[in-house]
Amino acid sequence: MAVNKFSDLTYDEIISGFTGLSSNLNVIGRLAASGRQTFGNVYVPKDLGKEPEFIDYREKGAINPIRDQEKCRSCWAFSIVSSIESQIFLQYGQLVQLSEQNLVDCGNAYATSGTEHDTCYYGGWPSINTKYVINHGISYRYKYPYTGKGGTVGDSCNEGVPKTSYRVIGGEDVQSGRDNALLNALVHRGPISVCIYVSEDFPLYDKGVIEDDLCTADKAANHAVVLVGYGNENGKNYWLIRNSWGKNVGDNGYYKLSRNVENHCQISSWGFIPVTGDALICTGGVIIGGQCLVFSQEKRLWVDAKTACESQGQTLASLSDPQAVLDYVKEKYGNEIFFLGGSDAEKEGE
């Protein structure tokens, strides 16, 4: 056990301030009892039993640095954002940083207007609150930075901050309570948003594999994290978890939870995979590397056109190869020369 920022706090103080799963679980409980969760799309395992002995998505470059939710019940937002970032990387090859604060302020289905509580108070649920991203998109982190503070419900949301053009088009639930399905999904789909039970010992972990006798079957999940790998350490099988408590707790922000016990600490009860899509809606522009670009006559540049990429248009292209982009733009806009610079394509007349 380590000495860290939680050492002087009681267990109740840690759970009430630094986790964040909503306790309003009536609907979720009924869905779980039927083996389904929130989206109705259940991941179907592929080649069960043929998975590699080890996987760590950090080694693939699919994971951003550890972040800290601070004293805000926003674990669900960090779990959503991290899993979406990884899905974008696996699909487009770009590791972007998205805004948890955007979800805390705008995307919490549990927050209730007209109460004395701020948006950090309520907690949330990863799969349910992902629907905000599907319906509204999500901003980049540098444009909508994390504050670790909640605002007044209904007033703190800044919908004027531009959204990224990457889209989340749905989600898949992992079959509840099945470790083999969770492991298979991790291999074939990538990092997964999961919900776990954090016991009294969990906050002071620093190394090794957690074999927690306090994680009994009757303990409900109270914290959302991201499953980023699995392996074996000194003969002990483990799940590799990315937490949102900063890099100075755990093993540089990561935790190894035993997978020798089925559904240990509820880890396979609530697995959820956001589904990103390359079918961006982009009216009057071209899609390059997940961005919708339109030509600005004023700036003489191809610029991001998220505001033009709404539901009324048609998908024009999804091109990542620069030469393919040049060929496409020339064909669409005539025999003119275009230069790609950074994320924009600069146009010069012949």
NUDO-299089 format. One record per residue (C-alpha): residue in three letters; x, y, z negated; residue number from 1. Coordinates in Angstrom, 2 decimals, always signed. Example, Ala and Ser with C-alpha at 12.3 -4.5 7.8 and 13.67 -1.06 7.14 Angstrom:
BEGIN
<"ALA",<+12.30,-4.50,-7.80>,1>
<"SER",<+13.67,-1.06,-7.14>,2>
//
This chain:
BEGIN
<"MET",<+0.00,+0.00,+0.00>,1>
<"ALA",<+1.22,+3.48,+0.87>,2>
<"VAL",<+1.04,+6.89,-0.76>,3>
<"ASN",<-0.74,+9.19,+1.66>,4>
<"LYS",<-3.34,+11.96,+1.86>,5>
<"PHE",<-6.02,+9.59,+0.54>,6>
<"SER",<-4.13,+8.48,-2.57>,7>
<"ASP",<-5.73,+11.04,-4.88>,8>
<"LEU",<-9.25,+10.67,-3.47>,9>
<"THR",<-11.95,+8.30,-4.63>,10>
<"TYR",<-13.37,+5.75,-2.24>,11>
<"ASP",<-16.66,+7.65,-2.11>,12>
<"GLU",<-14.84,+10.87,-1.24>,13>
<"ILE",<-13.03,+9.14,+1.62>,14>
<"ILE",<-16.15,+7.54,+3.05>,15>
<"SER",<-18.29,+10.67,+2.73>,16>
<"GLY",<-15.68,+12.99,+4.23>,17>
<"PHE",<-13.44,+11.08,+6.63>,18>
<"THR",<-15.57,+8.45,+8.37>,19>
<"GLY",<-18.85,+9.38,+10.02>,20>
<"LEU",<-21.17,+6.60,+11.15>,21>
<"SER",<-24.76,+7.70,+10.67>,22>
<"SER",<-26.80,+5.82,+8.10>,23>
<"ASN",<-29.95,+6.27,+10.20>,24>
<"LEU",<-29.74,+2.77,+11.62>,25>
<"ASN",<-33.33,+1.54,+11.82>,26>
<"VAL",<-33.39,+1.41,+15.60>,27>
<"ILE",<-29.80,+0.20,+15.84>,28>
<"GLY",<-30.53,-2.61,+13.39>,29>
<"ARG",<-33.41,-3.90,+15.48>,30>
<"LEU",<-31.28,-3.82,+18.61>,31>
<"ALA",<-28.43,-5.66,+16.91>,32>
<"ALA",<-30.79,-8.36,+15.67>,33>
<"SER",<-31.67,-9.13,+19.28>,34>
<"GLY",<-28.01,-9.25,+20.31>,35>
<"ARG",<-28.29,-5.99,+22.25>,36>
<"GLN",<-27.34,-2.50,+21.20>,37>
<"THR",<-28.14,+0.71,+23.01>,38>
<"PHE",<-27.64,+0.58,+26.77>,39>
<"GLY",<-29.15,-2.77,+27.66>,40>
<"ASN",<-26.12,-3.59,+29.82>,41>
<"VAL",<-24.22,-6.40,+28.13>,42>
<"TYR",<-20.68,-7.21,+29.21>,43>
<"VAL",<-20.42,-10.67,+30.77>,44>
<"PRO",<-17.10,-12.35,+29.87>,45>
<"LYS",<-14.79,-13.47,+32.68>,46>
<"ASP",<-12.49,-16.52,+32.55>,47>
<"LEU",<-13.00,-17.10,+28.84>,48>
<"GLY",<-10.00,-18.76,+27.22>,49>
<"LYS",<-7.56,-17.56,+29.88>,50>
<"GLU",<-6.62,-14.26,+28.25>,51>
<"PRO",<-2.95,-13.39,+27.62>,52>
<"GLU",<-1.50,-13.94,+24.15>,53>
<"PHE",<-0.82,-10.23,+23.68>,54>
<"ILE",<-2.04,-6.92,+25.01>,55>
<"ASP",<-1.30,-3.34,+23.95>,56>
<"TYR",<-2.73,-0.53,+26.05>,57>
<"ARG",<-0.20,+1.90,+24.61>,58>
<"GLU",<+2.41,+0.13,+26.71>,59>
<"LYS",<+0.33,+0.75,+29.83>,60>
<"GLY",<+0.25,+4.51,+29.16>,61>
<"ALA",<-3.51,+4.44,+28.65>,62>
<"ILE",<-3.60,+5.92,+25.13>,63>
<"ASN",<-3.15,+9.54,+24.05>,64>
<"PRO",<-1.26,+10.51,+20.87>,65>
<"ILE",<-3.01,+9.90,+17.55>,66>
<"ARG",<-5.40,+12.66,+16.48>,67>
<"ASP",<-6.89,+13.68,+13.14>,68>
<"GLN",<-10.61,+14.19,+12.58>,69>
<"GLU",<-9.78,+15.91,+9.28>,70>
<"LYS",<-12.58,+16.29,+6.74>,71>
<"CYS",<-15.41,+16.04,+9.23>,72>
<"ARG",<-17.75,+13.10,+9.79>,73>
<"SER",<-16.72,+12.89,+13.42>,74>
<"CYS",<-15.12,+9.44,+13.78>,75>
<"TRP",<-17.79,+8.58,+16.36>,76>
<"ALA",<-16.68,+11.50,+18.58>,77>
<"PHE",<-13.03,+10.43,+18.42>,78>
<"SER",<-13.98,+6.86,+19.22>,79>
<"ILE",<-16.07,+7.95,+22.22>,80>
<"VAL",<-13.47,+10.36,+23.57>,81>
<"SER",<-10.50,+8.03,+23.24>,82>
<"SER",<-12.28,+5.17,+24.99>,83>
<"ILE",<-13.43,+7.47,+27.81>,84>
<"GLU",<-9.90,+8.85,+28.24>,85>
<"SER",<-8.55,+5.32,+28.59>,86>
<"GLN",<-11.24,+4.36,+31.10>,87>
<"ILE",<-10.38,+7.41,+33.20>,88>
<"PHE",<-6.70,+6.44,+33.11>,89>
<"LEU",<-7.41,+2.87,+34.16>,90>
<"GLN",<-9.63,+4.05,+37.02>,91>
<"TYR",<-7.79,+7.17,+38.25>,92>
<"GLY",<-4.26,+6.86,+36.81>,93>
<"GLN",<-4.58,+10.18,+34.97>,94>
<"LEU",<-4.41,+10.42,+31.16>,95>
<"VAL",<-6.54,+13.46,+30.38>,96>
<"GLN",<-7.40,+14.90,+26.97>,97>
<"LEU",<-11.10,+15.46,+26.33>,98>
<"SER",<-12.91,+17.43,+23.65>,99>
<"GLU",<-14.22,+15.82,+20.48>,100>
<"GLN",<-15.45,+19.22,+19.32>,101>
<"ASN",<-17.70,+19.45,+22.37>,102>
<"LEU",<-19.49,+16.34,+21.10>,103>
<"VAL",<-19.55,+17.45,+17.46>,104>
<"ASP",<-21.11,+20.79,+18.41>,105>
<"CYS",<-23.38,+19.73,+21.25>,106>
<"GLY",<-23.78,+16.00,+21.50>,107>
<"ASN",<-24.93,+14.68,+18.14>,108>
<"ALA",<-28.35,+13.10,+18.42>,109>
<"TYR",<-28.54,+12.82,+14.63>,110>
<"ALA",<-28.04,+16.52,+13.83>,111>
<"THR",<-31.26,+18.23,+12.81>,112>
<"SER",<-31.94,+21.92,+13.40>,113>
<"GLY",<-33.26,+24.04,+10.58>,114>
<"THR",<-31.35,+22.34,+7.76>,115>
<"GLU",<-28.61,+23.65,+5.50>,116>
<"HIS",<-26.06,+21.16,+6.84>,117>
<"ASP",<-23.52,+21.81,+9.60>,118>
<"THR",<-22.71,+19.55,+12.53>,119>
<"CYS",<-19.86,+17.82,+10.65>,120>
<"TYR",<-22.30,+16.53,+8.05>,121>
<"TYR",<-24.50,+14.14,+9.97>,122>
<"GLY",<-22.23,+11.55,+11.45>,123>
<"GLY",<-23.17,+9.79,+14.66>,124>
<"TRP",<-22.98,+6.55,+16.62>,125>
<"PRO",<-20.60,+6.05,+19.57>,126>
<"SER",<-22.88,+4.35,+22.09>,127>
<"ILE",<-25.89,+6.55,+21.34>,128>
<"ASN",<-23.93,+9.81,+21.44>,129>
<"THR",<-22.20,+8.84,+24.68>,130>
<"LYS",<-25.52,+9.63,+26.35>,131>
<"TYR",<-24.70,+13.33,+25.91>,132>
<"VAL",<-21.61,+12.86,+28.08>,133>
<"ILE",<-23.64,+11.00,+30.69>,134>
<"ASN",<-26.25,+13.75,+30.85>,135>
<"HIS",<-24.08,+16.84,+30.40>,136>
<"GLY",<-20.43,+15.92,+30.97>,137>
<"ILE",<-17.56,+16.74,+28.62>,138>
<"SER",<-15.00,+19.54,+28.42>,139>
<"TYR",<-11.23,+19.28,+28.35>,140>
<"ARG",<-9.70,+19.49,+24.88>,141>
<"TYR",<-7.61,+22.56,+25.65>,142>
<"LYS",<-10.72,+24.43,+26.76>,143>
<"TYR",<-12.85,+23.32,+23.79>,144>
<"PRO",<-10.29,+22.61,+21.03>,145>
<"TYR",<-10.95,+20.64,+17.88>,146>
<"THR",<-11.46,+22.67,+14.70>,147>
<"GLY",<-12.35,+19.99,+12.16>,148>
<"LYS",<-15.30,+22.13,+11.20>,149>
<"GLY",<-18.97,+21.99,+11.99>,150>
<"GLY",<-21.19,+24.89,+12.91>,151>
<"THR",<-24.86,+25.58,+12.49>,152>
<"VAL",<-26.90,+22.95,+14.29>,153>
<"GLY",<-28.21,+24.37,+17.55>,154>
<"ASP",<-26.01,+27.48,+17.40>,155>
<"SER",<-22.48,+26.10,+17.44>,156>
<"CYS",<-22.72,+24.46,+20.86>,157>
<"ASN",<-20.89,+26.37,+23.57>,158>
<"GLU",<-22.31,+24.98,+26.81>,159>
<"GLY",<-20.53,+27.75,+28.69>,160>
<"VAL",<-17.19,+25.95,+28.45>,161>
<"PRO",<-16.54,+24.28,+31.83>,162>
<"LYS",<-16.83,+20.50,+31.97>,163>
<"THR",<-14.36,+18.13,+33.59>,164>
<"SER",<-15.53,+16.58,+36.85>,165>
<"TYR",<-14.84,+13.07,+35.57>,166>
<"ARG",<-18.14,+11.35,+35.01>,167>
<"VAL",<-19.42,+8.75,+32.59>,168>
<"ILE",<-22.25,+6.98,+34.37>,169>
<"GLY",<-23.26,+4.37,+31.81>,170>
<"GLY",<-22.06,+1.90,+29.22>,171>
<"GLU",<-21.72,-1.77,+28.41>,172>
<"ASP",<-22.32,-3.39,+25.03>,173>
<"VAL",<-20.17,-6.33,+24.00>,174>
<"GLN",<-22.11,-9.34,+22.76>,175>
<"SER",<-22.58,-8.70,+19.05>,176>
<"GLY",<-20.54,-10.77,+16.60>,177>
<"ARG",<-18.53,-12.68,+19.20>,178>
<"ASP",<-14.79,-12.20,+18.85>,179>
<"ASN",<-14.06,-14.12,+22.06>,180>
<"ALA",<-16.32,-11.78,+24.05>,181>
<"LEU",<-14.65,-8.74,+22.46>,182>
<"LEU",<-11.17,-10.02,+23.28>,183>
<"ASN",<-12.20,-10.85,+26.83>,184>
<"ALA",<-13.73,-7.41,+27.34>,185>
<"LEU",<-10.57,-5.77,+26.03>,186>
<"VAL",<-8.52,-7.62,+28.63>,187>
<"HIS",<-10.84,-6.98,+31.58>,188>
<"ARG",<-12.34,-3.58,+30.72>,189>
<"GLY",<-9.73,-1.82,+28.60>,190>
<"PRO",<-9.91,-0.07,+25.19>,191>
<"ILE",<-13.24,-0.43,+23.42>,192>
<"SER",<-15.13,+1.75,+20.96>,193>
<"VAL",<-15.79,-0.39,+17.88>,194>
<"CYS",<-17.35,+0.16,+14.46>,195>
<"ILE",<-15.82,-1.38,+11.34>,196>
<"TYR",<-16.32,-1.56,+7.60>,197>
<"VAL",<-13.66,+0.45,+5.77>,198>
<"SER",<-13.09,-1.04,+2.32>,199>
<"GLU",<-11.32,+0.45,-0.71>,200>
<"ASP",<-7.94,-0.92,+0.44>,201>
<"PHE",<-8.08,+0.16,+4.08>,202>
<"PRO",<-7.15,+3.88,+3.64>,203>
<"LEU",<-3.82,+3.04,+1.95>,204>
<"TYR",<-2.65,+0.53,+4.58>,205>
<"ASP",<+0.82,+1.07,+6.05>,206>
<"LYS",<+2.05,-2.15,+7.66>,207>
<"GLY",<+1.34,-5.83,+8.23>,208>
<"VAL",<-1.98,-7.49,+9.03>,209>
<"ILE",<-5.05,-6.55,+7.00>,210>
<"GLU",<-6.74,-9.62,+5.54>,211>
<"ASP",<-9.45,-7.91,+3.54>,212>
<"ASP",<-11.44,-10.03,+1.11>,213>
<"LEU",<-13.71,-7.02,+0.55>,214>
<"CYS",<-14.94,-7.23,+4.15>,215>
<"THR",<-17.78,-9.62,+3.45>,216>
<"ALA",<-20.57,-10.27,+5.93>,217>
<"ASP",<-23.06,-8.13,+4.01>,218>
<"LYS",<-20.96,-4.97,+4.35>,219>
<"ALA",<-22.28,-2.61,+7.04>,220>
<"ALA",<-19.95,-0.76,+9.39>,221>
<"ASN",<-19.14,+2.78,+8.22>,222>
<"HIS",<-16.36,+3.99,+10.53>,223>
<"ALA",<-15.78,+4.17,+14.31>,224>
<"VAL",<-12.35,+3.49,+15.81>,225>
<"VAL",<-10.92,+2.25,+19.12>,226>
<"LEU",<-9.69,-1.26,+19.84>,227>
<"VAL",<-6.53,-0.94,+21.95>,228>
<"GLY",<-4.89,-4.35,+21.71>,229>
<"TYR",<-4.36,-7.67,+19.97>,230>
<"GLY",<-1.48,-10.00,+19.19>,231>
<"ASN",<+0.22,-12.14,+16.56>,232>
<"GLU",<+2.56,-11.04,+13.79>,233>
<"ASN",<+4.37,-13.66,+11.72>,234>
<"GLY",<+1.76,-16.26,+12.56>,235>
<"LYS",<-1.19,-13.97,+11.87>,236>
<"ASN",<-3.52,-13.02,+14.72>,237>
<"TYR",<-4.57,-9.37,+14.66>,238>
<"TRP",<-6.64,-6.70,+16.37>,239>
<"LEU",<-4.79,-3.42,+17.06>,240>
<"ILE",<-6.90,-0.42,+16.06>,241>
<"ARG",<-6.41,+3.25,+16.92>,242>
<"ASN",<-7.71,+5.36,+14.04>,243>
<"SER",<-8.47,+9.09,+13.85>,244>
<"TRP",<-6.87,+9.98,+10.51>,245>
<"GLY",<-3.60,+11.37,+11.87>,246>
<"LYS",<-0.22,+9.74,+12.43>,247>
<"ASN",<+0.88,+10.00,+8.78>,248>
<"VAL",<-1.46,+7.27,+7.58>,249>
<"GLY",<-1.55,+3.62,+8.54>,250>
<"ASP",<+1.28,+2.47,+10.80>,251>
<"ASN",<+1.76,+5.79,+12.60>,252>
<"GLY",<-2.01,+6.05,+12.88>,253>
<"TYR",<-2.61,+2.42,+13.94>,254>
<"TYR",<-3.93,-0.56,+11.97>,255>
<"LYS",<-3.69,-4.31,+12.45>,256>
<"LEU",<-6.84,-6.10,+11.35>,257>
<"SER",<-6.92,-9.88,+11.02>,258>
<"ARG",<-8.73,-11.79,+13.75>,259>
<"ASN",<-8.40,-15.13,+12.00>,260>
<"VAL",<-11.85,-14.52,+10.51>,261>
<"GLU",<-14.77,-14.19,+12.94>,262>
<"ASN",<-16.11,-10.62,+13.11>,263>
<"HIS",<-13.78,-9.48,+10.34>,264>
<"CYS",<-14.95,-6.15,+8.90>,265>
<"GLN",<-17.75,-6.08,+11.53>,266>
<"ILE",<-15.27,-5.40,+14.34>,267>
<"SER",<-17.19,-7.35,+16.98>,268>
<"SER",<-20.67,-6.22,+15.91>,269>
<"TRP",<-20.74,-2.93,+17.81>,270>
<"GLY",<-18.27,-3.08,+20.70>,271>
<"PHE",<-19.09,-0.49,+23.37>,272>
<"ILE",<-17.44,+0.32,+26.69>,273>
<"PRO",<-18.16,+3.64,+28.45>,274>
<"VAL",<-18.35,+3.22,+32.21>,275>
<"THR",<-16.70,+5.92,+34.27>,276>
<"GLY",<-17.56,+6.35,+37.92>,277>
<"ASP",<-15.83,+7.64,+41.04>,278>
<"ALA",<-19.14,+8.61,+42.62>,279>
<"LEU",<-18.86,+12.28,+41.70>,280>
<"ILE",<-21.62,+14.48,+43.04>,281>
<"CYS",<-19.91,+17.26,+44.96>,282>
<"THR",<-21.91,+19.57,+47.19>,283>
<"GLY",<-19.92,+21.35,+49.89>,284>
<"GLY",<-16.51,+20.21,+48.69>,285>
<"VAL",<-14.09,+17.33,+48.49>,286>
<"ILE",<-13.25,+15.07,+45.56>,287>
<"ILE",<-9.53,+14.81,+44.80>,288>
<"GLY",<-8.25,+12.81,+41.83>,289>
<"GLY",<-11.58,+12.97,+40.05>,290>
<"GLN",<-12.06,+16.70,+40.61>,291>
<"CYS",<-14.60,+18.32,+42.88>,292>
<"LEU",<-12.87,+21.07,+44.88>,293>
<"VAL",<-14.47,+23.69,+47.09>,294>
<"PHE",<-12.76,+26.33,+49.18>,295>
<"SER",<-12.85,+29.84,+47.78>,296>
<"GLN",<-12.79,+32.47,+50.52>,297>
<"GLU",<-11.93,+35.10,+47.92>,298>
<"LYS",<-8.98,+33.24,+46.41>,299>
<"ARG",<-8.02,+31.43,+49.62>,300>
<"LEU",<-7.68,+28.31,+47.49>,301>
<"TRP",<-9.39,+25.02,+46.87>,302>
<"VAL",<-10.68,+25.43,+43.32>,303>
<"ASP",<-12.46,+23.26,+40.76>,304>
<"ALA",<-16.18,+23.31,+41.44>,305>
<"LYS",<-17.80,+21.56,+38.50>,306>
<"THR",<-20.69,+24.01,+38.62>,307>
<"ALA",<-21.28,+22.99,+42.24>,308>
<"CYS",<-21.18,+19.28,+41.41>,309>
<"GLU",<-24.69,+18.76,+40.14>,310>
<"SER",<-27.31,+16.20,+40.97>,311>
<"GLN",<-28.58,+17.73,+44.22>,312>
<"GLY",<-25.61,+16.98,+46.46>,313>
<"GLN",<-24.04,+13.98,+48.06>,314>
<"THR",<-20.78,+12.18,+47.46>,315>
<"LEU",<-18.30,+13.42,+50.04>,316>
<"ALA",<-15.06,+11.60,+49.27>,317>
<"SER",<-13.03,+9.96,+46.56>,318>
<"LEU",<-9.44,+10.27,+47.66>,319>
<"SER",<-6.26,+10.10,+45.62>,320>
<"ASP",<-3.62,+9.79,+48.37>,321>
<"PRO",<-2.43,+13.29,+49.45>,322>
<"GLN",<-2.14,+12.36,+53.13>,323>
<"ALA",<-5.62,+10.89,+53.08>,324>
<"VAL",<-6.88,+14.13,+51.55>,325>
<"LEU",<-5.19,+16.18,+54.26>,326>
<"ASP",<-6.63,+13.98,+56.99>,327>
<"TYR",<-10.09,+14.16,+55.47>,328>
<"VAL",<-10.03,+17.94,+55.03>,329>
<"LYS",<-8.72,+18.51,+58.57>,330>
<"GLU",<-11.45,+16.33,+60.01>,331>
<"LYS",<-14.15,+18.06,+57.98>,332>
<"TYR",<-13.00,+21.67,+58.33>,333>
<"GLY",<-11.29,+21.77,+61.70>,334>
<"ASN",<-7.73,+21.89,+62.97>,335>
<"GLU",<-6.29,+23.94,+60.15>,336>
<"ILE",<-3.34,+23.27,+57.84>,337>
<"PHE",<-3.91,+22.62,+54.16>,338>
<"PHE",<-1.29,+22.38,+51.43>,339>
<"LEU",<-1.85,+20.58,+48.12>,340>
<"GLY",<-0.46,+22.43,+45.14>,341>
<"GLY",<-1.05,+21.01,+41.65>,342>
<"SER",<-4.74,+20.35,+41.30>,343>
<"ASP",<-5.70,+22.76,+44.07>,344>
<"ALA",<-5.36,+22.56,+47.83>,345>
<"GLU",<-4.14,+25.85,+49.30>,346>
<"LYS",<-5.29,+26.76,+52.76>,347>
<"GLU",<-3.43,+28.75,+55.39>,348>
<"GLY",<-4.72,+29.53,+58.85>,349>
<"GLU",<-2.64,+28.39,+61.79>,350>
//
